Amino acid sequence: MPPGVRTFEDDLGVVEKPNVKAGDVIYFMDGAQTHGARSWRADHARRAILIKFASRTTTRQGASISSLDPTTYWDDNIVDGMTAEQRAVMFGPASAPRTRECYLDIDASGTVFVPESS
């Protein structure tokens, strides 16, 4: 990122400040642009929900396979005690995950489960 953009001294005509109201939602397309926020200086708290989705069929394979495990992203106190099904949705994305524990299935009654390895 050019230094002038980072410090707000020169936005190069590429910085947008959306005009939003409380309750508005802004969606960012990951990888489509850089996004960020200035330091929060208001007396009241700022709230944000950050959700990232990446299809398991689109990213990470090869050497990055080591970044799949939930403990890479989450503290042990969060991961410990999760059911197999909860852990399955916490894995990082991968096109070839090489592990069965990050797959989910659903039975005829609608129960979600991690299929056993065959």
Biopython code that builds the backbone (N, CA, C, O; Angstrom):
import numpy as np
from Bio.PDB.StructureBuilder import StructureBuilder

atoms = [
    (1, "MET", "N", (0.848, -1.170, 0.000)),
    (1, "MET", "CA", (0.000, 0.000, 0.000)),
    (1, "MET", "C", (0.898, 1.240, 0.000)),
    (1, "MET", "O", (1.832, 1.320, 0.799)),
    (2, "PRO", "N", (0.635, 2.192, -0.871)),
    (2, "PRO", "CA", (1.451, 3.407, -0.891)),
    (2, "PRO", "C", (1.382, 4.144, 0.448)),
    (2, "PRO", "O", (0.314, 4.231, 1.053)),
    (3, "PRO", "N", (2.521, 4.676, 0.912)),
    (3, "PRO", "CA", (2.548, 5.341, 2.215)),
    (3, "PRO", "C", (1.524, 6.460, 2.355)),
    (3, "PRO", "O", (0.927, 6.604, 3.422)),
    (4, "GLY", "N", (1.305, 7.244, 1.327)),
    (4, "GLY", "CA", (0.344, 8.340, 1.414)),
    (4, "GLY", "C", (-1.068, 7.866, 1.667)),
    (4, "GLY", "O", (-1.834, 8.527, 2.369)),
    (5, "VAL", "N", (-1.418, 6.729, 1.103)),
    (5, "VAL", "CA", (-2.752, 6.164, 1.336)),
    (5, "VAL", "C", (-2.852, 5.663, 2.765)),
    (5, "VAL", "O", (-3.859, 5.880, 3.439)),
    (6, "ARG", "N", (-1.809, 4.996, 3.223)),
    (6, "ARG", "CA", (-1.809, 4.454, 4.586)),
    (6, "ARG", "C", (-1.960, 5.550, 5.637)),
    (6, "ARG", "O", (-2.618, 5.341, 6.656)),
    (7, "THR", "N", (-1.354, 6.725, 5.398)),
    (7, "THR", "CA", (-1.392, 7.812, 6.387)),
    (7, "THR", "C", (-2.481, 8.838, 6.102)),
    (7, "THR", "O", (-2.616, 9.809, 6.846)),
    (8, "PHE", "N", (-3.252, 8.646, 5.052)),
    (8, "PHE", "CA", (-4.335, 9.550, 4.646)),
    (8, "PHE", "C", (-3.824, 10.892, 4.142)),
    (8, "PHE", "O", (-4.601, 11.842, 4.041)),
    (9, "GLU", "N", (-2.531, 10.994, 3.822)),
    (9, "GLU", "CA", (-1.988, 12.236, 3.285)),
    (9, "GLU", "C", (-2.298, 12.378, 1.800)),
    (9, "GLU", "O", (-2.446, 13.493, 1.301)),
    (10, "ASP", "N", (-2.396, 11.250, 1.088)),
    (10, "ASP", "CA", (-2.715, 11.274, -0.337)),
    (10, "ASP", "C", (-3.504, 10.017, -0.652)),
    (10, "ASP", "O", (-2.954, 8.916, -0.662)),
    (11, "ASP", "N", (-4.796, 10.182, -0.910)),
    (11, "ASP", "CA", (-5.622, 8.996, -1.140)),
    (11, "ASP", "C", (-5.552, 8.496, -2.584)),
    (11, "ASP", "O", (-6.199, 7.506, -2.925)),
    (12, "LEU", "N", (-4.782, 9.161, -3.428)),
    (12, "LEU", "CA", (-4.593, 8.781, -4.817)),
    (12, "LEU", "C", (-5.916, 8.623, -5.571)),
    (12, "LEU", "O", (-5.969, 8.019, -6.642)),
    (13, "GLY", "N", (-6.975, 9.175, -4.992)),
    (13, "GLY", "CA", (-8.277, 9.064, -5.632)),
    (13, "GLY", "C", (-8.899, 7.684, -5.538)),
    (13, "GLY", "O", (-9.857, 7.384, -6.250)),
    (14, "VAL", "N", (-8.366, 6.846, -4.670)),
    (14, "VAL", "CA", (-8.873, 5.483, -4.574)),
    (14, "VAL", "C", (-9.547, 5.165, -3.243)),
    (14, "VAL", "O", (-10.116, 4.084, -3.086)),
    (15, "VAL", "N", (-9.492, 6.085, -2.289)),
    (15, "VAL", "CA", (-10.077, 5.830, -0.973)),
    (15, "VAL", "C", (-11.515, 6.330, -0.963)),
    (15, "VAL", "O", (-11.796, 7.467, -1.340)),
    (16, "GLU", "N", (-12.419, 5.461, -0.523)),
    (16, "GLU", "CA", (-13.827, 5.804, -0.391)),
    (16, "GLU", "C", (-14.216, 5.775, 1.072)),
    (16, "GLU", "O", (-13.846, 4.855, 1.802)),
    (17, "LYS", "N", (-14.957, 6.774, 1.499)),
    (17, "LYS", "CA", (-15.523, 6.750, 2.837)),
    (17, "LYS", "C", (-17.028, 6.633, 2.662)),
    (17, "LYS", "O", (-17.695, 7.623, 2.362)),
    (18, "PRO", "N", (-17.575, 5.424, 2.848)),
    (18, "PRO", "CA", (-19.005, 5.242, 2.636)),
    (18, "PRO", "C", (-19.826, 6.050, 3.632)),
    (18, "PRO", "O", (-19.463, 6.165, 4.802)),
    (19, "ASN", "N", (-20.914, 6.595, 3.165)),
    (19, "ASN", "CA", (-21.840, 7.334, 4.015)),
    (19, "ASN", "C", (-22.845, 6.331, 4.568)),
    (19, "ASN", "O", (-23.771, 5.925, 3.866)),
    (20, "VAL", "N", (-22.666, 5.929, 5.829)),
    (20, "VAL", "CA", (-23.524, 4.911, 6.424)),
    (20, "VAL", "C", (-24.160, 5.421, 7.706)),
    (20, "VAL", "O", (-23.672, 6.353, 8.345)),
    (21, "LYS", "N", (-25.260, 4.782, 8.057)),
    (21, "LYS", "CA", (-25.967, 5.089, 9.298)),
    (21, "LYS", "C", (-25.889, 3.874, 10.221)),
    (21, "LYS", "O", (-25.556, 2.774, 9.781)),
    (22, "ALA", "N", (-26.195, 4.076, 11.480)),
    (22, "ALA", "CA", (-26.239, 2.964, 12.426)),
    (22, "ALA", "C", (-27.164, 1.887, 11.870)),
    (22, "ALA", "O", (-28.274, 2.178, 11.423)),
    (23, "GLY", "N", (-26.704, 0.660, 11.903)),
    (23, "GLY", "CA", (-27.497, -0.455, 11.397)),
    (23, "GLY", "C", (-27.208, -0.820, 9.956)),
    (23, "GLY", "O", (-27.621, -1.885, 9.498)),
    (24, "ASP", "N", (-26.495, 0.058, 9.213)),
    (24, "ASP", "CA", (-26.135, -0.271, 7.833)),
    (24, "ASP", "C", (-25.094, -1.387, 7.827)),
    (24, "ASP", "O", (-24.357, -1.571, 8.797)),
    (25, "VAL", "N", (-25.044, -2.124, 6.730)),
    (25, "VAL", "CA", (-24.095, -3.222, 6.564)),
    (25, "VAL", "C", (-23.241, -2.944, 5.337)),
    (25, "VAL", "O", (-23.753, -2.514, 4.302)),
    (26, "ILE", "N", (-21.956, -3.185, 5.450)),
    (26, "ILE", "CA", (-21.042, -3.061, 4.322)),
    (26, "ILE", "C", (-20.443, -4.436, 4.060)),
    (26, "ILE", "O", (-19.887, -5.058, 4.965)),
    (27, "TYR", "N", (-20.556, -4.909, 2.828)),
    (27, "TYR", "CA", (-19.959, -6.186, 2.429)),
    (27, "TYR", "C", (-18.693, -5.914, 1.630)),
    (27, "TYR", "O", (-18.676, -5.042, 0.761)),
    (28, "PHE", "N", (-17.637, -6.659, 1.924)),
    (28, "PHE", "CA", (-16.394, -6.569, 1.179)),
    (28, "PHE", "C", (-16.178, -7.889, 0.451)),
    (28, "PHE", "O", (-16.402, -8.959, 1.015)),
    (29, "MET", "N", (-15.750, -7.811, -0.780)),
    (29, "MET", "CA", (-15.354, -9.021, -1.516)),
    (29, "MET", "C", (-13.879, -9.251, -1.221)),
    (29, "MET", "O", (-13.034, -8.435, -1.587)),
    (30, "ASP", "N", (-13.575, -10.348, -0.567)),
    (30, "ASP", "CA", (-12.198, -10.642, -0.201)),
    (30, "ASP", "C", (-11.323, -10.718, -1.438)),
    (30, "ASP", "O", (-11.649, -11.426, -2.391)),
    (31, "GLY", "N", (-10.227, -10.001, -1.427)),
    (31, "GLY", "CA", (-9.300, -10.029, -2.535)),
    (31, "GLY", "C", (-9.634, -9.055, -3.650)),
    (31, "GLY", "O", (-8.801, -8.806, -4.522)),
    (32, "ALA", "N", (-10.839, -8.500, -3.638)),
    (32, "ALA", "CA", (-11.233, -7.583, -4.704)),
    (32, "ALA", "C", (-10.700, -6.173, -4.449)),
    (32, "ALA", "O", (-10.513, -5.397, -5.386)),
    (33, "GLN", "N", (-10.462, -5.851, -3.201)),
    (33, "GLN", "CA", (-9.926, -4.543, -2.861)),
    (33, "GLN", "C", (-9.314, -4.600, -1.464)),
    (33, "GLN", "O", (-9.537, -5.546, -0.709)),
    (34, "THR", "N", (-8.549, -3.582, -1.142)),
    (34, "THR", "CA", (-8.041, -3.446, 0.215)),
    (34, "THR", "C", (-9.103, -2.699, 1.007)),
    (34, "THR", "O", (-9.738, -1.779, 0.494)),
    (35, "HIS", "N", (-9.289, -3.096, 2.243)),
    (35, "HIS", "CA", (-10.254, -2.385, 3.068)),
    (35, "HIS", "C", (-9.695, -2.235, 4.475)),
    (35, "HIS", "O", (-8.880, -3.036, 4.930)),
    (36, "GLY", "N", (-10.144, -1.212, 5.134)),
    (36, "GLY", "CA", (-9.660, -0.934, 6.473)),
    (36, "GLY", "C", (-10.511, 0.132, 7.118)),
    (36, "GLY", "O", (-11.545, 0.524, 6.577)),
    (37, "ALA", "N", (-10.086, 0.597, 8.262)),
    (37, "ALA", "CA", (-10.833, 1.616, 8.989)),
    (37, "ALA", "C", (-9.850, 2.526, 9.719)),
    (37, "ALA", "O", (-8.780, 2.100, 10.155)),
    (38, "ARG", "N", (-10.238, 3.762, 9.833)),
    (38, "ARG", "CA", (-9.433, 4.698, 10.626)),
    (38, "ARG", "C", (-9.585, 4.383, 12.109)),
    (38, "ARG", "O", (-10.503, 3.669, 12.514)),
    (39, "SER", "N", (-8.685, 4.918, 12.902)),
    (39, "SER", "CA", (-8.765, 4.720, 14.349)),
    (39, "SER", "C", (-10.093, 5.231, 14.867)),
    (39, "SER", "O", (-10.567, 6.287, 14.447)),
    (40, "TRP", "N", (-10.693, 4.482, 15.781)),
    (40, "TRP", "CA", (-11.983, 4.862, 16.351)),
    (40, "TRP", "C", (-11.749, 5.881, 17.450)),
    (40, "TRP", "O", (-10.997, 5.625, 18.390)),
    (41, "ARG", "N", (-12.388, 7.034, 17.337)),
    (41, "ARG", "CA", (-12.166, 8.109, 18.316)),
    (41, "ARG", "C", (-13.436, 8.555, 19.020)),
    (41, "ARG", "O", (-13.391, 9.457, 19.857)),
    (42, "ALA", "N", (-14.554, 7.949, 18.704)),
    (42, "ALA", "CA", (-15.816, 8.333, 19.346)),
    (42, "ALA", "C", (-15.843, 7.826, 20.783)),
    (42, "ALA", "O", (-15.107, 6.908, 21.144)),
    (43, "ASP", "N", (-16.699, 8.433, 21.594)),
    (43, "ASP", "CA", (-16.827, 8.018, 22.989)),
    (43, "ASP", "C", (-17.579, 6.696, 23.127)),
    (43, "ASP", "O", (-17.394, 5.975, 24.108)),
    (44, "HIS", "N", (-18.428, 6.374, 22.145)),
    (44, "HIS", "CA", (-19.177, 5.118, 22.212)),
    (44, "HIS", "C", (-18.431, 4.012, 21.458)),
    (44, "HIS", "O", (-17.583, 4.282, 20.608)),
    (45, "ALA", "N", (-18.764, 2.775, 21.788)),
    (45, "ALA", "CA", (-18.071, 1.622, 21.205)),
    (45, "ALA", "C", (-18.469, 1.430, 19.741)),
    (45, "ALA", "O", (-19.604, 1.704, 19.350)),
    (46, "ARG", "N", (-17.532, 0.964, 18.960)),
    (46, "ARG", "CA", (-17.814, 0.571, 17.583)),
    (46, "ARG", "C", (-18.022, -0.937, 17.596)),
    (46, "ARG", "O", (-17.300, -1.667, 18.274)),
    (47, "ARG", "N", (-19.010, -1.393, 16.846)),
    (47, "ARG", "CA", (-19.285, -2.821, 16.780)),
    (47, "ARG", "C", (-19.155, -3.290, 15.350)),
    (47, "ARG", "O", (-19.570, -2.607, 14.414)),
    (48, "ALA", "N", (-18.578, -4.459, 15.195)),
    (48, "ALA", "CA", (-18.427, -5.041, 13.864)),
    (48, "ALA", "C", (-18.531, -6.548, 13.972)),
    (48, "ALA", "O", (-18.125, -7.140, 14.972)),
    (49, "ILE", "N", (-19.070, -7.155, 12.951)),
    (49, "ILE", "CA", (-19.087, -8.609, 12.837)),
    (49, "ILE", "C", (-18.284, -8.938, 11.593)),
    (49, "ILE", "O", (-18.611, -8.485, 10.496)),
    (50, "LEU", "N", (-17.252, -9.711, 11.761)),
    (50, "LEU", "CA", (-16.405, -10.081, 10.640)),
    (50, "LEU", "C", (-16.583, -11.566, 10.348)),
    (50, "LEU", "O", (-16.295, -12.414, 11.194)),
    (51, "ILE", "N", (-17.052, -11.867, 9.167)),
    (51, "ILE", "CA", (-17.270, -13.248, 8.762)),
    (51, "ILE", "C", (-16.513, -13.464, 7.469)),
    (51, "ILE", "O", (-16.630, -12.663, 6.541)),
    (52, "LYS", "N", (-15.754, -14.512, 7.396)),
    (52, "LYS", "CA", (-15.014, -14.812, 6.173)),
    (52, "LYS", "C", (-15.474, -16.159, 5.654)),
    (52, "LYS", "O", (-15.561, -17.128, 6.409)),
    (53, "PHE", "N", (-15.764, -16.218, 4.380)),
    (53, "PHE", "CA", (-16.135, -17.471, 3.749)),
    (53, "PHE", "C", (-15.197, -17.736, 2.589)),
    (53, "PHE", "O", (-14.938, -16.847, 1.778)),
    (54, "ALA", "N", (-14.703, -18.921, 2.510)),
    (54, "ALA", "CA", (-13.931, -19.358, 1.354)),
    (54, "ALA", "C", (-14.301, -20.817, 1.122)),
    (54, "ALA", "O", (-14.187, -21.638, 2.031)),
    (55, "SER", "N", (-14.727, -21.133, -0.050)),
    (55, "SER", "CA", (-15.103, -22.499, -0.378)),
    (55, "SER", "C", (-13.908, -23.418, -0.229)),
    (55, "SER", "O", (-12.792, -23.053, -0.599)),
    (56, "ARG", "N", (-14.127, -24.593, 0.304)),
    (56, "ARG", "CA", (-13.044, -25.559, 0.451)),
    (56, "ARG", "C", (-12.518, -26.022, -0.894)),
    (56, "ARG", "O", (-11.447, -26.626, -0.963)),
    (57, "THR", "N", (-13.238, -25.756, -1.947)),
    (57, "THR", "CA", (-12.797, -26.213, -3.262)),
    (57, "THR", "C", (-12.004, -25.143, -4.004)),
    (57, "THR", "O", (-11.644, -25.348, -5.163)),
    (58, "THR", "N", (-11.724, -24.015, -3.372)),
    (58, "THR", "CA", (-11.071, -22.935, -4.100)),
    (58, "THR", "C", (-9.701, -22.550, -3.589)),
    (58, "THR", "O", (-8.959, -21.891, -4.316)),
    (59, "THR", "N", (-9.328, -22.921, -2.390)),
    (59, "THR", "CA", (-8.077, -22.407, -1.848)),
    (59, "THR", "C", (-7.287, -23.456, -1.085)),
    (59, "THR", "O", (-7.778, -24.550, -0.810)),
    (60, "ARG", "N", (-6.094, -23.113, -0.762)),
    (60, "ARG", "CA", (-5.136, -23.832, 0.065)),
    (60, "ARG", "C", (-4.968, -25.303, -0.254)),
    (60, "ARG", "O", (-5.856, -26.127, -0.033)),
    (61, "GLN", "N", (-3.817, -25.590, -0.772)),
    (61, "GLN", "CA", (-3.414, -26.977, -0.951)),
    (61, "GLN", "C", (-1.902, -27.048, -0.810)),
    (61, "GLN", "O", (-1.252, -26.021, -0.614)),
    (62, "GLY", "N", (-1.345, -28.214, -0.904)),
    (62, "GLY", "CA", (0.104, -28.354, -0.796)),
    (62, "GLY", "C", (0.615, -28.035, 0.592)),
    (62, "GLY", "O", (0.067, -28.507, 1.588)),
    (63, "ALA", "N", (1.679, -27.224, 0.660)),
    (63, "ALA", "CA", (2.345, -26.933, 1.935)),
    (63, "ALA", "C", (1.436, -26.228, 2.931)),
    (63, "ALA", "O", (1.633, -26.358, 4.139)),
    (64, "SER", "N", (0.457, -25.493, 2.455)),
    (64, "SER", "CA", (-0.416, -24.765, 3.381)),
    (64, "SER", "C", (-1.415, -25.676, 4.073)),
    (64, "SER", "O", (-2.242, -25.208, 4.856)),
    (65, "ILE", "N", (-1.347, -26.974, 3.792)),
    (65, "ILE", "CA", (-2.237, -27.925, 4.442)),
    (65, "ILE", "C", (-2.109, -27.838, 5.964)),
    (65, "ILE", "O", (-3.056, -28.153, 6.685)),
    (66, "SER", "N", (-0.946, -27.412, 6.453)),
    (66, "SER", "CA", (-0.725, -27.308, 7.899)),
    (66, "SER", "C", (-1.560, -26.201, 8.534)),
    (66, "SER", "O", (-1.704, -26.167, 9.756)),
    (67, "SER", "N", (-2.112, -25.297, 7.731)),
    (67, "SER", "CA", (-2.910, -24.209, 8.303)),
    (67, "SER", "C", (-4.390, -24.551, 8.388)),
    (67, "SER", "O", (-5.206, -23.687, 8.710)),
    (68, "LEU", "N", (-4.743, -25.788, 8.105)),
    (68, "LEU", "CA", (-6.150, -26.184, 8.122)),
    (68, "LEU", "C", (-6.726, -26.376, 9.509)),
    (68, "LEU", "O", (-7.863, -25.986, 9.773)),
    (69, "ASP", "N", (-5.948, -26.976, 10.397)),
    (69, "ASP", "CA", (-6.476, -27.381, 11.695)),
    (69, "ASP", "C", (-7.039, -26.199, 12.469)),
    (69, "ASP", "O", (-6.439, -25.125, 12.476)),
    (70, "PRO", "N", (-8.194, -26.385, 13.126)),
    (70, "PRO", "CA", (-8.808, -25.280, 13.881)),
    (70, "PRO", "C", (-7.896, -24.649, 14.921)),
    (70, "PRO", "O", (-8.033, -23.460, 15.210)),
    (71, "THR", "N", (-6.963, -25.417, 15.495)),
    (71, "THR", "CA", (-6.076, -24.835, 16.509)),
    (71, "THR", "C", (-5.120, -23.815, 15.922)),
    (71, "THR", "O", (-4.481, -23.073, 16.668)),
    (72, "THR", "N", (-5.005, -23.759, 14.594)),
    (72, "THR", "CA", (-4.196, -22.738, 13.946)),
    (72, "THR", "C", (-4.841, -21.364, 14.120)),
    (72, "THR", "O", (-4.147, -20.355, 14.244)),
    (73, "TYR", "N", (-6.155, -21.334, 14.129)),
    (73, "TYR", "CA", (-6.895, -20.070, 14.169)),
    (73, "TYR", "C", (-7.515, -19.761, 15.528)),
    (73, "TYR", "O", (-7.722, -18.596, 15.867)),
    (74, "TRP", "N", (-7.806, -20.788, 16.295)),
    (74, "TRP", "CA", (-8.568, -20.619, 17.528)),
    (74, "TRP", "C", (-7.751, -21.104, 18.715)),
    (74, "TRP", "O", (-6.957, -22.037, 18.591)),
    (75, "ASP", "N", (-7.945, -20.470, 19.860)),
    (75, "ASP", "CA", (-7.249, -20.870, 21.083)),
    (75, "ASP", "C", (-7.702, -22.260, 21.522)),
    (75, "ASP", "O", (-8.823, -22.678, 21.234)),
    (76, "ASP", "N", (-6.811, -22.973, 22.228)),
    (76, "ASP", "CA", (-7.140, -24.310, 22.706)),
    (76, "ASP", "C", (-8.405, -24.310, 23.557)),
    (76, "ASP", "O", (-9.201, -25.245, 23.479)),
    (77, "ASN", "N", (-8.598, -23.271, 24.368)),
    (77, "ASN", "CA", (-9.779, -23.248, 25.241)),
    (77, "ASN", "C", (-11.075, -23.130, 24.444)),
    (77, "ASN", "O", (-12.145, -23.440, 24.968)),
    (78, "ILE", "N", (-11.003, -22.690, 23.197)),
    (78, "ILE", "CA", (-12.185, -22.644, 22.334)),
    (78, "ILE", "C", (-12.368, -23.992, 21.651)),
    (78, "ILE", "O", (-13.487, -24.502, 21.587)),
    (79, "VAL", "N", (-11.301, -24.573, 21.144)),
    (79, "VAL", "CA", (-11.372, -25.819, 20.371)),
    (79, "VAL", "C", (-11.602, -27.030, 21.269)),
    (79, "VAL", "O", (-12.362, -27.931, 20.913)),
    (80, "ASP", "N", (-10.949, -27.058, 22.429)),
    (80, "ASP", "CA", (-11.124, -28.186, 23.347)),
    (80, "ASP", "C", (-12.592, -28.277, 23.748)),
    (80, "ASP", "O", (-13.209, -27.273, 24.103)),
    (81, "GLY", "N", (-13.131, -29.451, 23.690)),
    (81, "GLY", "CA", (-14.523, -29.647, 24.089)),
    (81, "GLY", "C", (-15.523, -29.505, 22.951)),
    (81, "GLY", "O", (-16.712, -29.762, 23.136)),
    (82, "MET", "N", (-15.049, -29.095, 21.764)),
    (82, "MET", "CA", (-15.965, -29.025, 20.619)),
    (82, "MET", "C", (-16.329, -30.436, 20.188)),
    (82, "MET", "O", (-15.520, -31.359, 20.289)),
    (83, "THR", "N", (-17.546, -30.589, 19.712)),
    (83, "THR", "CA", (-17.916, -31.866, 19.115)),
    (83, "THR", "C", (-17.204, -31.990, 17.775)),
    (83, "THR", "O", (-16.686, -31.004, 17.251)),
    (84, "ALA", "N", (-17.177, -33.189, 17.225)),
    (84, "ALA", "CA", (-16.563, -33.398, 15.915)),
    (84, "ALA", "C", (-17.234, -32.515, 14.865)),
    (84, "ALA", "O", (-16.568, -31.992, 13.971)),
    (85, "GLU", "N", (-18.538, -32.353, 14.972)),
    (85, "GLU", "CA", (-19.281, -31.532, 14.020)),
    (85, "GLU", "C", (-18.922, -30.052, 14.160)),
    (85, "GLU", "O", (-18.801, -29.348, 13.158)),
    (86, "GLN", "N", (-18.754, -29.583, 15.381)),
    (86, "GLN", "CA", (-18.342, -28.189, 15.592)),
    (86, "GLN", "C", (-16.936, -27.959, 15.054)),
    (86, "GLN", "O", (-16.682, -26.948, 14.399)),
    (87, "ARG", "N", (-16.025, -28.884, 15.322)),
    (87, "ARG", "CA", (-14.659, -28.759, 14.797)),
    (87, "ARG", "C", (-14.644, -28.743, 13.273)),
    (87, "ARG", "O", (-13.857, -28.013, 12.671)),
    (88, "ALA", "N", (-15.499, -29.535, 12.647)),
    (88, "ALA", "CA", (-15.515, -29.653, 11.191)),
    (88, "ALA", "C", (-15.742, -28.307, 10.518)),
    (88, "ALA", "O", (-15.150, -28.038, 9.473)),
    (89, "VAL", "N", (-16.581, -27.463, 11.089)),
    (89, "VAL", "CA", (-16.849, -26.169, 10.455)),
    (89, "VAL", "C", (-15.809, -25.116, 10.812)),
    (89, "VAL", "O", (-15.840, -24.013, 10.268)),
    (90, "MET", "N", (-14.891, -25.437, 11.714)),
    (90, "MET", "CA", (-13.859, -24.491, 12.120)),
    (90, "MET", "C", (-12.547, -24.688, 11.353)),
    (90, "MET", "O", (-11.609, -23.912, 11.535)),
    (91, "PHE", "N", (-12.470, -25.716, 10.498)),
    (91, "PHE", "CA", (-11.261, -25.936, 9.706)),
    (91, "PHE", "C", (-11.094, -24.818, 8.691)),
    (91, "PHE", "O", (-12.075, -24.244, 8.218)),
    (92, "GLY", "N", (-9.849, -24.514, 8.362)),
    (92, "GLY", "CA", (-9.574, -23.567, 7.295)),
    (92, "GLY", "C", (-9.933, -24.171, 5.948)),
    (92, "GLY", "O", (-10.107, -25.386, 5.848)),
    (93, "PRO", "N", (-10.048, -23.344, 4.905)),
    (93, "PRO", "CA", (-10.426, -23.852, 3.587)),
    (93, "PRO", "C", (-9.285, -24.617, 2.920)),
    (93, "PRO", "O", (-8.110, -24.329, 3.148)),
    (94, "ALA", "N", (-9.648, -25.592, 2.097)),
    (94, "ALA", "CA", (-8.641, -26.353, 1.358)),
    (94, "ALA", "C", (-9.298, -27.070, 0.189)),
    (94, "ALA", "O", (-10.434, -27.533, 0.294)),
    (95, "SER", "N", (-8.586, -27.160, -0.913)),
    (95, "SER", "CA", (-9.124, -27.900, -2.042)),
    (95, "SER", "C", (-8.822, -29.384, -1.919)),
    (95, "SER", "O", (-9.488, -30.202, -2.554)),
    (96, "ALA", "N", (-7.846, -29.742, -1.126)),
    (96, "ALA", "CA", (-7.496, -31.147, -0.897)),
    (96, "ALA", "C", (-7.094, -31.310, 0.561)),
    (96, "ALA", "O", (-5.907, -31.439, 0.861)),
    (97, "PRO", "N", (-8.067, -31.307, 1.475)),
    (97, "PRO", "CA", (-7.735, -31.244, 2.899)),
    (97, "PRO", "C", (-7.022, -32.463, 3.479)),
    (97, "PRO", "O", (-6.420, -32.359, 4.548)),
    (98, "ARG", "N", (-7.071, -33.611, 2.812)),
    (98, "ARG", "CA", (-6.364, -34.811, 3.267)),
    (98, "ARG", "C", (-6.769, -35.272, 4.667)),
    (98, "ARG", "O", (-6.003, -35.968, 5.333)),
    (99, "THR", "N", (-7.940, -34.897, 5.108)),
    (99, "THR", "CA", (-8.441, -35.365, 6.395)),
    (99, "THR", "C", (-9.958, -35.494, 6.299)),
    (99, "THR", "O", (-10.620, -34.660, 5.680)),
    (100, "ARG", "N", (-10.496, -36.524, 6.904)),
    (100, "ARG", "CA", (-11.949, -36.732, 6.861)),
    (100, "ARG", "C", (-12.649, -35.907, 7.932)),
    (100, "ARG", "O", (-13.849, -35.657, 7.824)),
    (101, "GLU", "N", (-11.931, -35.480, 8.958)),
    (101, "GLU", "CA", (-12.607, -34.839, 10.084)),
    (101, "GLU", "C", (-13.168, -33.448, 9.770)),
    (101, "GLU", "O", (-13.841, -32.862, 10.618)),
    (102, "CYS", "N", (-12.909, -32.907, 8.580)),
    (102, "CYS", "CA", (-13.487, -31.595, 8.262)),
    (102, "CYS", "C", (-14.659, -31.715, 7.283)),
    (102, "CYS", "O", (-15.104, -30.715, 6.721)),
    (103, "TYR", "N", (-15.154, -32.931, 7.082)),
    (103, "TYR", "CA", (-16.320, -33.139, 6.220)),
    (103, "TYR", "C", (-17.558, -33.413, 7.063)),
    (103, "TYR", "O", (-17.484, -34.072, 8.100)),
    (104, "LEU", "N", (-18.679, -32.906, 6.611)),
    (104, "LEU", "CA", (-19.945, -33.154, 7.289)),
    (104, "LEU", "C", (-20.891, -33.868, 6.344)),
    (104, "LEU", "O", (-20.796, -33.733, 5.124)),
    (105, "ASP", "N", (-21.806, -34.631, 6.924)),
    (105, "ASP", "CA", (-22.866, -35.270, 6.162)),
    (105, "ASP", "C", (-24.155, -35.104, 6.963)),
    (105, "ASP", "O", (-24.125, -34.635, 8.101)),
    (106, "ILE", "N", (-25.258, -35.477, 6.387)),
    (106, "ILE", "CA", (-26.539, -35.366, 7.069)),
    (106, "ILE", "C", (-27.334, -36.631, 6.815)),
    (106, "ILE", "O", (-27.391, -37.112, 5.683)),
    (107, "ASP", "N", (-27.951, -37.181, 7.863)),
    (107, "ASP", "CA", (-28.719, -38.416, 7.676)),
    (107, "ASP", "C", (-30.176, -38.094, 7.333)),
    (107, "ASP", "O", (-30.566, -36.929, 7.260)),
    (108, "ALA", "N", (-30.961, -39.134, 7.127)),
    (108, "ALA", "CA", (-32.350, -38.963, 6.687)),
    (108, "ALA", "C", (-33.198, -38.189, 7.690)),
    (108, "ALA", "O", (-34.190, -37.562, 7.316)),
    (109, "SER", "N", (-32.810, -38.231, 8.963)),
    (109, "SER", "CA", (-33.578, -37.494, 9.976)),
    (109, "SER", "C", (-33.172, -36.040, 10.095)),
    (109, "SER", "O", (-33.783, -35.278, 10.844)),
    (110, "GLY", "N", (-32.123, -35.644, 9.345)),
    (110, "GLY", "CA", (-31.653, -34.259, 9.377)),
    (110, "GLY", "C", (-30.522, -34.017, 10.349)),
    (110, "GLY", "O", (-30.116, -32.874, 10.557)),
    (111, "THR", "N", (-30.003, -35.081, 10.950)),
    (111, "THR", "CA", (-28.898, -34.948, 11.892)),
    (111, "THR", "C", (-27.586, -34.793, 11.129)),
    (111, "THR", "O", (-27.278, -35.583, 10.237)),
    (112, "VAL", "N", (-26.813, -33.759, 11.492)),
    (112, "VAL", "CA", (-25.523, -33.516, 10.874)),
    (112, "VAL", "C", (-24.472, -34.315, 11.635)),
    (112, "VAL", "O", (-24.488, -34.374, 12.865)),
    (113, "PHE", "N", (-23.544, -34.938, 10.876)),
    (113, "PHE", "CA", (-22.503, -35.741, 11.527)),
    (113, "PHE", "C", (-21.249, -35.747, 10.667)),
    (113, "PHE", "O", (-21.292, -35.457, 9.471)),
    (114, "VAL", "N", (-20.116, -36.088, 11.309)),
    (114, "VAL", "CA", (-18.849, -36.287, 10.610)),
    (114, "VAL", "C", (-18.809, -37.753, 10.226)),
    (114, "VAL", "O", (-18.841, -38.611, 11.109)),
    (115, "PRO", "N", (-18.740, -38.076, 8.930)),
    (115, "PRO", "CA", (-18.712, -39.485, 8.530)),
    (115, "PRO", "C", (-17.442, -40.164, 9.001)),
    (115, "PRO", "O", (-16.373, -39.555, 9.040)),
    (116, "GLU", "N", (-17.572, -41.440, 9.361)),
    (116, "GLU", "CA", (-16.397, -42.197, 9.787)),
    (116, "GLU", "C", (-15.511, -42.488, 8.599)),
    (116, "GLU", "O", (-16.001, -42.658, 7.483)),
    (117, "SER", "N", (-14.215, -42.546, 8.826)),
    (117, "SER", "CA", (-13.273, -42.889, 7.754)),
    (117, "SER", "C", (-13.514, -44.319, 7.315)),
    (117, "SER", "O", (-13.818, -45.193, 8.127)),
    (118, "SER", "N", (-13.371, -44.546, 6.009)),
    (118, "SER", "CA", (-13.566, -45.922, 5.541)),
    (118, "SER", "C", (-12.251, -46.569, 5.227)),
    (118, "SER", "O", (-12.215, -47.730, 4.819)),
]
sb = StructureBuilder()
sb.init_structure("model")
sb.init_model(0)
sb.init_chain("A")
sb.init_seg("    ")
for serial, (resi, resn, name, xyz) in enumerate(atoms, 1):
    if name == "N":
        sb.init_residue(resn, " ", resi, " ")
    sb.init_atom(name, np.array(xyz, "f"), 0.0, 1.0, " ", f" {name:<3s}", serial, name[0])
structure = sb.get_structure()
